[in-house]
Amino acid sequence: MILFRGDKIYNEYTKPYLYRCNGLRSKAFSGNQDPRNIERIGLLETIINHIKPKDSEGIIYYDATDFLSFSESRGKALEWCSDKNNVILKSANDYEETRYLFILTINTADIYTIGNGLFLYSYNCNPTLKQTDSNNFINRIALTPQLQNQICPICENKHKVHQIILVNTVEYLNHYPNHAGSKEAIENSIEDKEWLVLPYDYQDEFRSTRIPRADFWNVELFKGVEEERPNLNLI
């Protein structure tokens, strides 16, 4: 299974430029929302509101969604990466990028079906992939060894106890064809060949909102023609 996600440096909801150290972050990371939205609202409602918000409450949830959107289609992900093909992309050097294509590569033999269109994947993170979010030479020399030598308190860098839930949105929603908003969400999902990914680590009784650095995902870096990378004052 290979899934693709397009994002851009200007997305202050997910802040993809922090991937080097923080991994992939959902909007819920800094969404100032109820961390138990899925438990409170329900999985079906949150999936629909992520794909095609039904009302003002749906829009509020979308702006702090627990899910990360991916697509089976590299082309569709690049379309989102490029503001629906309004930005011409070129490959970028490390720390010079403004656009991102995140790629998940998962052996289907390692995922477990837990419901209609719902799958569970367990993995260990890999801190040796971490880098500083800043290209500052001093920061990189001083901090990179510290980051890469960290021992994860959850998996100890070797036990497959981190988890994500993968949602085949079309398959899942097709089991609820008469639910309010399902039809429109299914149409969008078919168009985007969309999968949703839910970080599913629990810490202090709350679900995590990010996917840490791990071997099953990587990133291709791009820059929009004539775009200048903003000064982010990162560490």
C-alpha positions as CSV (number, residue, x, y, z in Angstrom):
1,M,0.0,0.0,0.0
2,I,1.3,3.4,-1.0
3,L,-0.5,6.6,0.0
4,F,0.4,10.2,-0.8
5,R,-0.2,13.5,0.9
6,G,0.5,17.0,-0.5
7,D,1.1,19.9,1.9
8,K,2.7,23.3,1.9
9,I,4.9,25.4,4.2
10,Y,2.1,28.0,4.5
11,N,-0.3,25.6,6.2
12,E,-0.3,26.8,9.8
13,Y,-2.7,24.1,10.8
14,T,-0.4,21.2,10.2
15,K,3.0,23.0,10.0
16,P,4.6,20.4,7.7
17,Y,7.9,22.2,7.9
18,L,8.3,20.6,11.4
19,Y,8.3,17.1,10.0
20,R,12.1,16.7,10.4
21,C,11.8,16.5,14.2
22,N,8.1,16.4,15.0
23,G,6.9,14.0,12.3
24,L,3.5,14.4,10.7
25,R,1.0,16.5,12.6
26,S,-2.7,16.6,12.3
27,K,-4.6,19.9,12.6
28,A,-5.7,18.7,16.1
29,F,-2.1,19.3,17.3
30,S,-2.7,23.0,17.7
31,G,-6.5,23.1,17.0
32,N,-7.6,24.1,20.6
33,Q,-10.4,21.5,20.3
34,D,-11.7,18.7,22.5
35,P,-9.1,15.9,22.3
36,R,-12.0,13.5,22.5
37,N,-13.9,14.8,19.5
38,I,-14.1,11.4,17.9
39,E,-15.4,9.8,21.0
40,R,-17.9,12.6,21.6
41,I,-19.1,13.2,18.0
42,G,-18.6,9.7,16.7
43,L,-16.3,8.2,14.0
44,L,-18.8,8.5,11.2
45,E,-19.6,12.1,11.8
46,T,-16.0,13.1,12.1
47,I,-15.0,11.4,8.9
48,I,-17.9,13.1,7.0
49,N,-17.0,16.4,8.5
50,H,-13.4,16.0,7.5
51,I,-14.2,15.1,3.9
52,K,-17.2,17.4,3.3
53,P,-18.3,19.5,6.3
54,K,-22.1,19.5,6.6
55,D,-22.6,22.7,8.6
56,S,-20.9,25.3,10.8
57,E,-20.1,22.7,13.4
58,G,-18.6,20.5,10.7
59,I,-16.4,23.3,9.6
60,I,-15.2,23.9,13.1
61,Y,-14.2,20.2,13.4
62,Y,-12.5,20.3,9.9
63,D,-10.3,23.1,11.1
64,A,-9.1,21.0,14.0
65,T,-9.5,17.5,12.5
66,D,-7.9,14.5,14.1
67,F,-7.2,12.9,10.6
68,L,-4.5,13.4,8.0
69,S,-5.7,13.2,4.4
70,F,-3.9,10.9,1.9
71,S,-4.6,9.7,-1.6
72,E,-4.0,6.6,-3.5
73,S,-3.1,8.9,-6.4
74,R,0.3,10.6,-6.5
75,G,-1.1,13.0,-9.1
76,K,-4.0,14.0,-6.8
77,A,-1.6,14.6,-3.9
78,L,0.6,16.7,-6.1
79,E,-2.5,18.6,-7.2
80,W,-3.1,19.6,-3.6
81,C,0.6,20.2,-3.0
82,S,0.4,22.8,-5.9
83,D,-2.8,24.5,-4.9
84,K,-4.8,22.6,-7.4
85,N,-2.1,23.0,-10.1
86,N,-1.9,26.7,-9.7
87,V,1.7,26.6,-8.6
88,I,4.5,25.1,-10.8
89,L,6.6,22.7,-8.7
90,K,10.3,22.0,-9.0
91,S,12.5,19.7,-6.8
92,A,14.0,21.5,-3.9
93,N,17.1,21.0,-1.7
94,D,16.8,20.2,1.9
95,Y,15.7,23.3,3.9
96,E,14.9,25.2,0.8
97,E,11.5,23.7,0.1
98,T,8.0,25.3,0.3
99,R,5.9,22.2,-0.7
100,Y,5.9,18.7,0.5
101,L,4.8,15.3,-0.8
102,F,4.6,12.8,2.1
103,I,4.6,9.1,1.1
104,L,3.4,6.2,3.3
105,T,4.6,2.8,2.2
106,I,3.0,-0.1,4.2
107,N,3.2,-3.8,3.6
108,T,-0.5,-4.9,3.4
109,A,0.4,-8.1,5.2
110,D,1.2,-5.9,8.3
111,I,-2.2,-4.2,8.5
112,Y,-5.2,-5.7,10.3
113,T,-8.8,-5.2,9.4
114,I,-10.7,-3.8,12.4
115,G,-14.0,-2.8,10.6
116,N,-15.5,-2.0,7.2
117,G,-12.8,0.1,5.6
118,L,-10.9,0.4,8.8
119,F,-7.4,-0.9,9.2
120,L,-4.8,-0.9,12.1
121,Y,-1.0,-0.6,11.5
122,S,1.5,-1.0,14.3
123,Y,5.1,0.2,14.0
124,N,8.2,1.5,15.9
125,C,9.5,5.0,15.5
126,N,13.0,5.7,14.4
127,P,14.6,8.8,16.1
128,T,17.8,8.4,14.0
129,L,15.8,9.9,11.1
130,K,15.3,13.1,13.1
131,Q,17.0,16.4,12.1
132,T,16.7,19.9,13.4
133,D,13.9,21.9,11.9
134,S,16.3,24.8,11.3
135,N,19.2,24.8,8.9
136,N,21.2,26.8,11.3
137,F,24.7,25.3,11.3
138,I,25.2,25.6,15.1
139,N,21.7,24.1,15.8
140,R,22.4,21.2,13.5
141,I,25.8,20.4,15.0
142,A,24.7,20.8,18.6
143,L,21.2,19.3,18.5
144,T,21.1,16.6,15.8
145,P,23.1,14.0,17.8
146,Q,20.8,14.6,20.8
147,L,17.7,14.1,18.7
148,Q,19.0,11.0,17.0
149,N,20.1,9.4,20.2
150,Q,16.8,9.7,22.0
151,I,15.0,6.6,23.2
152,C,11.3,6.7,22.6
153,P,9.4,6.2,25.9
154,I,6.6,4.4,24.0
155,C,8.4,1.9,21.8
156,E,12.0,2.1,22.9
157,N,12.9,2.5,19.2
158,K,12.2,-1.2,18.5
159,H,8.8,-2.5,19.7
160,K,5.9,-2.1,17.3
161,V,3.5,-0.4,19.7
162,H,2.9,2.9,17.9
163,Q,-0.3,2.7,16.0
164,I,-2.3,4.4,13.2
165,I,-5.7,3.7,11.9
166,L,-6.1,3.8,8.1
167,V,-9.6,4.6,6.7
168,N,-10.6,3.7,3.2
169,T,-13.2,6.4,3.1
170,V,-15.2,5.1,0.1
171,E,-15.4,1.6,1.6
172,Y,-16.3,2.9,5.0
173,L,-18.9,5.4,3.9
174,N,-20.6,3.0,1.5
175,H,-21.8,1.1,4.6
176,Y,-23.8,4.3,5.6
177,P,-25.3,5.4,2.3
178,N,-28.4,7.0,4.0
179,H,-26.6,8.9,6.7
180,A,-26.8,12.7,6.4
181,G,-23.8,13.9,4.4
182,S,-22.6,10.4,3.3
183,K,-23.5,10.8,-0.4
184,E,-21.5,14.1,-0.8
185,A,-18.6,12.8,1.2
186,I,-18.5,9.6,-0.9
187,E,-18.4,11.7,-4.1
188,N,-15.5,13.7,-2.8
189,S,-13.7,10.6,-1.6
190,I,-14.0,9.0,-5.0
191,E,-12.7,12.1,-6.7
192,D,-9.7,12.4,-4.4
193,K,-9.1,8.6,-4.0
194,E,-9.0,9.5,-0.4
195,W,-7.7,7.7,2.7
196,L,-7.7,9.1,6.2
197,V,-4.9,8.4,8.7
198,L,-5.6,8.7,12.4
199,P,-2.6,8.8,14.8
200,Y,-3.6,6.3,17.5
201,D,-1.0,6.4,20.3
202,Y,-2.4,7.2,23.7
203,Q,-0.5,9.3,26.2
204,D,-2.1,10.3,29.6
205,E,-5.4,8.9,28.4
206,F,-5.4,11.2,25.3
207,R,-4.8,10.2,21.7
208,S,-1.7,11.6,20.1
209,T,-2.1,14.0,17.2
210,R,1.1,13.2,15.3
211,I,2.9,10.4,13.5
212,P,6.6,10.3,14.7
213,R,9.5,9.8,12.4
214,A,9.4,6.2,11.2
215,D,10.8,4.0,8.4
216,F,7.4,3.6,6.7
217,W,7.1,7.2,5.6
218,N,9.3,9.7,3.8
219,V,9.0,13.0,2.0
220,E,9.8,14.5,-1.4
221,L,10.6,18.2,-1.3
222,F,9.5,20.8,-3.8
223,K,9.5,24.6,-4.2
224,G,7.0,26.6,-6.1
225,V,8.5,28.5,-9.0
226,E,9.2,32.1,-7.9
227,E,8.3,31.2,-4.3
228,E,10.6,32.3,-1.5
229,R,10.9,30.2,1.6
230,P,9.7,32.2,4.6
231,N,12.0,32.8,7.6
232,L,10.4,30.6,10.2
233,N,12.9,31.2,13.1
234,L,13.0,27.5,13.9
235,I,15.3,25.5,16.1
